[in-house]
Amino acid sequence: MSVAHILRAELELVTAGAVTAPESLTIGSVLRPDLPLARDGWGDPYLPATSLAGSLRRQAGLTGRAEALFGNVRPGDGTDAPESETVAIASPVRFLGTRLELPQPPETRHRTATDRHRAAAQPKTLHSRELMPPGTKILLWLRLDTPYPDAPLLDELVDLLATWHPVIGRGRTTGHGQTILTRVLKRTIDLDSADGLRHWLLNGGPELVDEHAAIVYDHEKDTVPNPLTELFGQPMQFSVADALHIGNGAFLDRPGRRTGVFTVLRDHDDLPIVPGTTWKGVLRSRCEFILRSVGLDACSSVGENTGPCSTCALCTTFGWTENSGTPRNTPPDDETTKSTGARGLLVFADTVIRDGTRRIRNHVALDRIFGGAAKGALYSHETVEGGTVTVSIRHDREKPIPDLARAALLLALDDLATGRLGIGAGTTRGQGTL
């Protein structure tokens, strides 16, 4: 027999995020998001324990203890086995499962890419994604068996959890999936004792961590700094000079009115936002334009017959991806350098538009022949007039940003602040100026 240590790690989403499951789509899924939430057999949102296991193993790898805590499969090094043989080491830490507690239902967000030459939406790039709201509670259960109640490996696991800042799912460079570890509980069950064996046999699942569990980590007493830091020292605040419309593809019918209205994108608290995807897309596009204007190397990451080069400073900083899995400058017959892309170094968070006024703006197209209003062409947009937005651009302090990309980004932000660059819809007709 042995001593079983059951740990419950409690995490909380501070930004919207999710692990998606596009493989769950079927022929009849045309009304579902392109990237739906992973769900269990009962249809509830689900977070695979493997996602957290990979994140925690990577954290252990920073201290060189990944194999000792989570096992490994590798070639022999000549001491434990010949180099011609494979060594398989089982993980002493078991990930038992997860449970999610959502404060609100998931939301669906739409996004599209912008053509670098036409400055309009790129055809066939519109897609949607389902996200869990901030404040979602994630419970993770771990198990570690040791010969004795007090074991160095257990203390090492608790210390590792205390330095853990996991990110859930995709969209990490646009601020999605950021979490904090709020608490870790530990219940030690001695299977050689009558009380321990009784608790083990009469309880199961989450009930193994009961009121007798000890708190071994508390976020309120956390002294470990977040690995992300502001790129320019602090967030940047902008004011909306005119009106702003960033939509989510939602169209709201208005009873008694001739037309509905295209609404602005809102977060889970019903506040209008500028998503991190907008900041990242607009600023990267401008950085590409700036570098090409002065004769420096910068690819056109979106557009017809173009694609990311995977080697320039902007691809390194903002990341790159390609549907074919092959960088643009890779020879067609080169099978060794194919990749699906690389994650960027910068994180652009969603931004709430504060102190603004929501208004409905009506528009109508003109008849090019008669000069009057075209029949059936009336439409309406919801906009946010005035207000302020705070742009947060963060990066891992351990991963330096290329000087060329930093300089281009600073010039792009200056273009944003002086009105040479706008965001959202209608930037050529009096909207989107900061």
C-alpha positions in Angstrom: 0.0 0.0 0.0 1.0 3.6 -0.2 0.0 7.2 0.5 -2.3 8.9 -2.1 -2.1 12.7 -2.3 -5.1 14.2 -4.1 -4.7 17.8 -5.1 -7.3 20.2 -6.4 -6.0 23.1 -8.4 -8.6 26.0 -8.8 -8.1 28.3 -11.8 -10.1 31.2 -13.1 -10.3 32.6 -16.6 -9.5 36.4 -16.6 -10.1 36.7 -20.3 -12.4 34.9 -22.6 -11.1 31.6 -23.9 -11.7 27.9 -24.7 -10.3 24.7 -26.1 -12.1 24.3 -29.4 -13.2 21.1 -31.1 -13.6 21.7 -34.9 -13.5 17.9 -35.3 -16.9 17.7 -33.7 -18.5 19.5 -36.7 -20.6 17.3 -39.0 -22.4 17.9 -42.2 -25.4 19.3 -40.4 -23.3 21.8 -38.4 -23.7 24.8 -40.7 -25.4 26.9 -38.0 -22.7 26.1 -35.4 -19.5 28.2 -35.0 -16.5 27.1 -37.2 -14.6 26.6 -34.0 -17.1 25.3 -31.4 -16.3 24.6 -27.8 -15.1 21.2 -26.8 -18.0 19.5 -25.1 -18.5 16.3 -23.1 -21.0 13.5 -23.7 -23.8 15.5 -22.0 -23.2 18.6 -24.2 -21.5 20.7 -21.5 -18.3 22.7 -22.1 -15.3 20.6 -21.4 -11.6 21.2 -20.9 -9.4 18.2 -21.6 -6.9 17.5 -18.8 -4.3 16.9 -21.5 -4.3 20.6 -22.2 -3.4 21.4 -18.7 -0.9 18.5 -18.5 1.0 19.9 -21.4 1.2 23.3 -19.9 2.3 22.1 -16.5 4.9 19.8 -18.1 6.3 22.8 -20.0 6.6 24.7 -16.8 8.5 21.9 -15.2 10.8 21.8 -18.3 12.0 25.3 -17.4 13.7 23.8 -14.3 14.7 20.6 -16.0 12.3 18.4 -13.9 9.8 17.5 -16.6 10.9 13.9 -16.8 11.1 13.4 -13.0 7.5 14.7 -12.5 5.7 13.7 -15.7 7.7 10.9 -17.3 9.2 10.6 -20.7 9.7 8.4 -23.8 13.3 8.9 -25.1 16.2 7.0 -26.5 18.6 5.4 -24.0 21.6 7.5 -23.0 24.0 4.6 -22.4 23.5 4.5 -18.6 19.9 3.4 -18.1 19.7 1.6 -21.5 21.6 1.3 -24.8 21.2 4.1 -27.2 19.5 1.8 -29.7 16.7 1.1 -27.2 13.7 3.3 -26.2 13.3 4.2 -22.5 9.7 4.7 -21.3 9.3 6.4 -17.9 5.8 6.5 -16.4 4.5 9.8 -15.0 4.2 9.7 -11.1 1.7 12.6 -11.4 -1.8 11.6 -12.7 -4.2 14.1 -14.1 -7.6 12.8 -13.0 -9.9 15.2 -14.7 -11.4 18.7 -14.8 -14.7 20.4 -14.2 -15.9 23.8 -15.5 -18.2 26.3 -13.7 -19.4 29.0 -16.1 -20.9 32.2 -14.7 -22.6 32.9 -18.1 -23.3 31.0 -21.3 -20.6 30.9 -23.9 -20.5 33.5 -26.7 -19.7 33.4 -30.4 -17.3 35.8 -32.0 -16.7 36.4 -35.7 -13.5 37.6 -37.2 -12.0 38.1 -40.7 -8.6 39.0 -42.2 -7.9 42.3 -43.9 -6.3 42.4 -47.4 -3.1 44.4 -47.1 -3.5 46.0 -50.5 -7.2 46.8 -50.7 -7.6 47.6 -47.0 -10.9 45.6 -47.0 -12.0 42.2 -45.8 -10.1 39.3 -47.4 -12.6 37.0 -49.2 -13.3 33.6 -47.6 -11.6 34.4 -44.3 -14.7 35.0 -42.2 -15.0 32.5 -39.4 -16.5 32.2 -35.9 -15.3 30.9 -32.6 -17.1 30.0 -29.4 -15.6 31.3 -26.1 -16.2 30.8 -22.4 -16.6 34.0 -20.4 -14.1 35.6 -18.0 -14.7 34.4 -14.5 -15.1 30.7 -15.6 -13.8 28.5 -12.8 -11.6 25.6 -13.8 -11.1 22.7 -11.3 -8.3 20.3 -11.9 -7.7 17.1 -9.9 -4.2 15.6 -9.6 -3.0 12.4 -7.9 0.5 11.6 -6.6 1.3 8.3 -4.8 4.3 8.2 -2.4 5.6 5.6 0.1 5.4 8.1 3.0 3.1 11.1 3.8 6.0 13.6 3.5 7.8 13.3 0.2 10.1 15.7 -1.7 8.3 15.0 -4.9 5.0 16.3 -3.4 6.6 19.5 -2.2 8.2 20.0 -5.7 4.8 19.6 -7.3 3.2 22.1 -5.0 6.0 24.6 -5.7 5.6 24.0 -9.4 1.9 24.8 -9.2 2.6 28.0 -7.4 4.6 29.4 -10.3 2.2 28.2 -13.0 0.4 30.7 -15.2 -1.5 28.5 -17.7 -3.1 29.8 -20.9 -6.1 27.9 -22.2 -6.7 27.1 -25.9 -5.9 29.1 -29.0 -5.8 32.9 -29.5 -3.1 33.4 -26.9 -1.5 36.4 -28.7 -4.9 38.1 -28.9 -5.4 37.9 -25.2 -7.6 34.8 -25.0 -7.4 32.0 -22.4 -5.4 33.9 -19.7 -5.9 32.4 -16.3 -4.8 32.8 -12.7 -4.3 30.0 -10.2 -6.5 31.0 -7.2 -6.0 28.1 -4.8 -4.5 24.6 -4.4 -6.0 22.1 -1.9 -4.3 18.9 -0.8 -5.8 15.8 0.8 -3.4 13.1 2.0 -4.9 9.7 2.3 -2.8 7.0 4.1 -4.1 3.7 2.7 -2.4 1.8 5.4 -4.6 3.3 8.1 -8.2 2.4 8.8 -9.5 6.0 8.4 -7.6 6.6 5.2 -8.8 3.3 3.7 -12.4 4.0 4.8 -12.3 7.5 3.1 -10.8 6.0 0.0 -13.4 3.3 -0.3 -16.6 5.2 0.7 -15.9 8.3 -1.4 -15.0 8.9 -5.0 -14.2 11.5 -7.5 -14.2 15.1 -6.3 -15.4 14.0 -2.8 -11.9 12.6 -2.1 -10.9 16.3 -1.5 -13.2 17.0 1.4 -13.3 19.5 4.3 -10.2 18.0 5.8 -8.0 19.1 2.8 -5.3 21.6 3.5 -4.7 24.8 1.5 -1.2 24.6 0.2 -1.4 27.7 -2.2 -3.5 30.8 -2.0 -3.4 33.5 -4.8 -3.9 36.3 -2.2 -0.5 35.4 -0.8 1.2 35.0 -4.2 4.5 36.6 -4.6 5.5 35.1 -8.0 5.4 37.8 -10.7 3.4 37.3 -13.9 5.8 36.4 -16.8 4.1 38.9 -19.1 5.1 42.6 -18.9 4.0 45.7 -20.8 6.1 46.3 -24.0 6.3 50.1 -23.5 6.3 50.1 -19.7 2.6 50.8 -19.3 -0.7 50.5 -21.2 -1.5 53.3 -23.7 -4.8 55.3 -23.5 -6.5 56.7 -26.6 -9.7 58.7 -26.9 -12.3 58.1 -29.6 -12.4 61.3 -31.8 -15.6 60.5 -33.7 -17.5 57.2 -33.7 -16.4 53.6 -33.6 -18.1 50.5 -35.0 -16.5 47.1 -34.6 -19.2 44.5 -35.2 -19.7 40.8 -34.5 -21.9 39.9 -37.4 -25.0 40.4 -35.2 -28.1 42.0 -36.7 -30.8 43.1 -34.3 -34.4 43.6 -35.6 -36.2 46.6 -34.2 -40.0 46.3 -33.9 -41.8 49.1 -35.6 -38.8 50.2 -37.6 -38.1 49.7 -41.3 -34.7 48.2 -40.8 -32.7 46.4 -38.1 -29.3 47.5 -36.9 -25.8 46.0 -37.0 -24.7 46.0 -33.4 -21.2 46.6 -32.0 -19.2 43.8 -30.4 -19.7 43.4 -26.6 -18.1 41.4 -23.9 -19.8 39.2 -21.4 -20.6 42.2 -19.3 -22.4 43.8 -22.2 -19.8 46.5 -22.6 -18.6 47.5 -26.1 -15.0 46.3 -26.8 -12.2 46.5 -29.3 -11.0 42.9 -29.6 -7.3 42.0 -29.4 -7.6 40.6 -32.9 -8.4 44.1 -34.2 -5.3 45.6 -32.5 -3.1 42.9 -33.7 -4.3 42.9 -37.3 -4.4 46.7 -37.7 -1.0 47.2 -36.1 0.7 44.4 -37.9 -0.6 45.6 -41.3 0.7 49.1 -40.6 4.1 47.8 -39.5 4.4 45.8 -42.8 3.5 49.0 -44.7 6.0 51.1 -42.8 8.9 48.7 -43.3 8.2 48.2 -47.0 8.0 52.0 -47.4 11.6 52.4 -46.4 12.9 49.5 -48.3 13.2 47.0 -45.5 12.2 43.3 -45.5 8.6 42.7 -44.5 6.2 40.2 -46.0 2.6 40.8 -46.9 1.1 38.2 -44.5 -2.4 38.4 -46.0 -3.5 38.8 -49.6 -3.8 37.1 -52.9 -0.6 35.2 -54.0 1.2 36.3 -50.8 1.7 34.8 -47.4 4.0 34.9 -44.4 7.7 34.5 -45.1 8.3 33.1 -41.6 11.7 34.7 -41.4 11.2 38.5 -41.2 11.2 40.5 -37.9 7.4 40.9 -38.1 6.7 37.2 -38.5 8.9 36.5 -35.5 7.2 39.2 -33.4 3.5 38.7 -34.5 3.7 35.1 -35.4 2.7 33.4 -38.6 0.5 30.7 -40.0 -0.4 29.2 -43.3 -3.1 26.8 -44.3 -0.8 24.7 -46.4 1.6 24.4 -43.6 4.5 25.6 -45.7 6.3 28.9 -45.4 6.1 31.1 -48.6 9.8 30.9 -49.3 10.0 27.1 -49.0 10.7 25.1 -52.1 7.7 22.9 -53.2 9.7 19.7 -52.9 11.2 20.5 -49.5 9.5 18.2 -47.0 11.9 18.9 -44.1 11.0 22.5 -43.3 7.2 22.3 -43.5 5.4 23.8 -40.5 2.0 25.0 -39.6 3.5 28.3 -38.2 4.8 29.8 -35.1 3.2 31.7 -32.2 4.0 35.4 -31.9 5.9 37.1 -29.0 3.3 39.8 -28.3 -0.1 39.6 -26.6 -2.9 42.0 -27.5 -5.7 42.1 -25.0 -9.4 43.0 -25.6 -10.1 46.6 -24.7 -13.3 48.0 -23.2 -14.6 51.3 -24.6 -15.3 53.3 -21.5 -17.5 56.5 -21.0 -18.7 56.4 -24.6 -22.3 57.0 -25.9 -24.0 54.4 -28.0 -25.9 55.8 -31.0 -27.7 54.4 -34.1 -26.4 55.8 -37.4 -28.7 55.4 -40.4 -27.2 55.1 -43.9 -28.5 54.8 -47.4 -26.9 54.2 -50.7 -27.3 56.7 -53.6 -28.7 55.9 -56.9 -25.9 56.6 -59.4 -28.3 57.6 -62.2 -31.0 59.7 -60.5 -28.9 61.0 -57.6 -31.5 60.1 -55.0 -31.7 57.4 -52.4 -31.5 53.9 -53.8 -34.6 51.8 -53.1 -34.2 49.1 -50.5 -30.7 50.3 -49.6 -31.4 51.7 -46.1 -29.3 50.2 -43.3 -28.3 51.1 -39.7 -25.1 50.7 -37.6 -24.7 51.0 -33.9 -21.7 53.1 -33.0 -19.9 54.2 -29.9 -19.2 58.0 -29.9 -16.5 59.4 -27.7 -15.0 57.4 -24.8 -11.6 56.0 -24.2 -9.7 52.8 -24.9 -6.6 51.5 -23.2 -4.3 49.4 -25.4 -2.3 46.7 -23.6 0.6 45.1 -25.5 2.5 42.6 -23.4 5.3 40.1 -24.0 7.3 37.6 -22.1 10.2 39.3 -20.4 12.4 36.3 -21.1 11.8 36.6 -24.9 13.2 39.9 -26.3 11.4 41.7 -29.1 13.5 42.4 -32.3 14.5 46.1 -32.4 13.2 46.5 -35.9 9.7 45.3 -35.0 9.6 47.4 -31.8 10.5 50.5 -33.8 7.9 49.8 -36.5 5.2 49.2 -33.9 6.0 52.5 -32.2 5.6 54.3 -35.5 2.3 52.4 -36.2 1.0 53.6 -32.8 2.0 57.1 -33.6 0.0 56.9 -36.9 -2.9 55.7 -34.7 -2.6 58.6 -32.3 -2.3 61.2 -35.1 -5.3 60.0 -37.0 -3.4 58.6 -40.0 -4.7 55.1 -39.2 -8.2 54.1 -38.1 -9.8 51.0 -36.7 -13.2 49.4 -37.3 -15.7 50.1 -40.0 -16.1 53.4 -41.9 -12.6 54.7 -41.5 -12.8 56.5 -44.8 -16.1 58.3 -43.9 -15.6 59.8 -40.5 -15.4 56.8 -38.2 -12.6 54.9 -36.3 -10.3 57.8 -35.5 -8.4 57.8 -32.2 
